[in-house]
């Protein structure tokens, strides 16, 4: 069996968007060629696989002047010689073999674009909660379009999402290291991507596998979050959207050596800002999850049938915008379908209700403002006042000052045009405003 085993398809699956098929096929064949070269070089080197892989990884991480991996520029004989020169004295640990799973590819030797492309061939662990409809981050529609490779007419300009992803990836080794420091566990080298036997579209790209001091082996999943989300992890809880991911990894490996999945999370910048819990194997729960993912894969991905909208307005509207494209102000009004009369009536009824509630809230706010005058007058220059409530508590009345900044954009544009142009970016379409108004027929004729 090849050490750099590769069981990826040679060509893009049929469900992939036609415009993306050629690109994906090229990447897949490029990966196959690289893995074949690695195996040929390994054989010529006569080195242990783990030691050779460590040296080859150093070469792969170097780039040529054109930005390509240096490894790709070598033939197998040159690669073997180069690895022997730099890795013959390197220490290495033997990897574990997992007999009940399919090895897809060693992700240590994939570029970022290749790794992103490979993720399209199945439902990964991080996709599981989305396919089950319990992810707070992505909808089933978004997952569907990701897998088939939809080219949206409006690109995603949210740099925050990419930052969160990159940050999590960078901090991942720290989470693993902190777990090992606390428990004495040792990391078992593993960088391969796996697929479940009998269900090759169920995949696993695992953060780490660890061996505890007593010899037991666990999958380890690393997470990061903010201080404000730490309560979701309190008392050994695991946020529900991460449970399917942990179960999927155990199910894909399907090995009796695996006792469960530890999941650790860092939510701050000190060693104390670390929480950890674990999930033991539950075959019934795994089977139920796999059945739901199978339905999603066959009914939507393979059938190329878009899932229903999520029912979360902001996410659904954003996806519709990305599919539809930028607004065309010159486009003539379209005829709304007759079946939409109920939606129009419901929207307008709620609009009236909203206006009434806003008016009521405005009146209440004005009454509060009138009442506050007496207390504001007493405070004078003071920002706080106190009034006893009972023996143990008191009311604190506050009238705190707030400062603000106002930018004169016209002054900035005229006096400092270079700074203005460097700092101001015009977004073609950041959002669209929806409304329903009643107009007379003459307005429609002249529209």
Buried (B, 14 or more C-beta within 10 A) or exposed (E): EBBBBBBBBEEBBEBBBEEBBEBBBEBBBBBBEBBBBBBBBBBBBEBBBBBBBBBBBBBBEEBEEEEEBBBBBBEBEEBBEBBBEEBEEBEBEEBBEBEEBBBBBBBBBBBEEBBEBBBBBBBBBBBBBBBBBEBEEBBBBBBBBBBBBBEEEBEEEEEEEEEBEEEBEEBBEEBBEBBBEEBEBEBBBBBBBBBBEEBBBBBBBBBBBBBBEEEEBBBBBBBBBEEEEBEBBEEEEBBEBBBBBBBBBBBBBBBEBBBBBBBBBBBEEEEEBBBBBBBEBBEEBBEEBBEBBBEBBEEBBBEEEBBEBBEEEEBBBBBEBBBEEEEEEEEEEEEEEEEEEEEEEEEEEEEEEEEEEEEEEEEEEEEEEEEEEEEEEEBEEEEEBEEEEEEEEEEEBEBEEEEEEEEEEEEBEEEEEEEBEEEEEEEEEEEEEEEEEEEEEEEEEEE
